[in-house]
């Protein structure tokens, strides 16, 4: 999986005139990256399900170990 990941960073020019949130939304809609859920143009049923399972496991662990 790591071979398929890429991270790109750039400083926001002070005179950009756009919110970074708007730039992010447009990039996600154009490229439809597989790990983004919010603003993605296609559904992520498998990813949403996997995240729900992980979140449930985290809540269970917290209730058993911290609370």
C-alpha positions in Angstrom: 0.0 0.0 0.0 2.8 2.4 0.8 4.0 2.2 -2.8 0.7 3.7 -3.9 0.6 6.6 -1.5 1.9 10.1 -2.3 2.0 13.2 -0.1 2.2 16.6 -1.6 2.4 19.8 0.4 2.5 23.4 -0.8 2.3 26.6 1.1 -0.8 28.7 0.5 0.1 31.8 -1.4 -1.1 34.9 0.6 -2.9 36.2 -2.5 -4.5 32.9 -3.5 -8.1 34.2 -3.1 -9.5 30.7 -2.3 -10.0 28.8 0.9 -7.9 25.7 1.1 -11.0 23.8 1.9 -12.4 24.7 -1.5 -9.2 23.6 -3.2 -9.3 20.3 -1.3 -13.0 19.6 -2.3 -12.2 20.3 -6.0 -9.2 18.0 -6.0 -11.1 15.2 -4.3 -14.0 15.5 -6.8 -11.6 15.6 -9.8 -9.3 12.7 -8.8 -11.6 10.7 -6.6 -8.8 9.3 -4.3 -9.8 5.9 -2.8 -9.3 6.8 0.9 -11.3 10.0 1.0 -15.0 9.7 2.0 -16.1 13.3 2.5 -16.8 15.1 -0.8 -15.9 12.0 -2.9 -17.9 11.7 -6.1 -18.3 7.9 -5.7 -19.4 5.9 -2.7 -17.0 4.2 -0.3 -19.2 1.4 1.1 -16.3 -0.9 1.9 -14.2 1.9 3.4 -17.1 3.2 5.4 -17.8 -0.3 6.7 -14.2 -0.8 7.6 -14.0 2.5 9.4 -17.2 1.7 11.3 -15.7 -1.6 12.5 -12.5 0.1 13.6 -14.4 2.9 15.4 -16.5 0.3 17.3 -13.4 -1.6 18.3 -11.8 1.6 19.5 -14.9 2.5 21.6 -14.9 -1.0 23.1 -11.2 -0.8 23.9 -11.7 2.6 25.6 -14.7 1.3 27.7 -12.7 -1.7 28.8 -9.4 0.0 29.4 -9.9 3.6 30.3 -13.4 4.1 31.6 
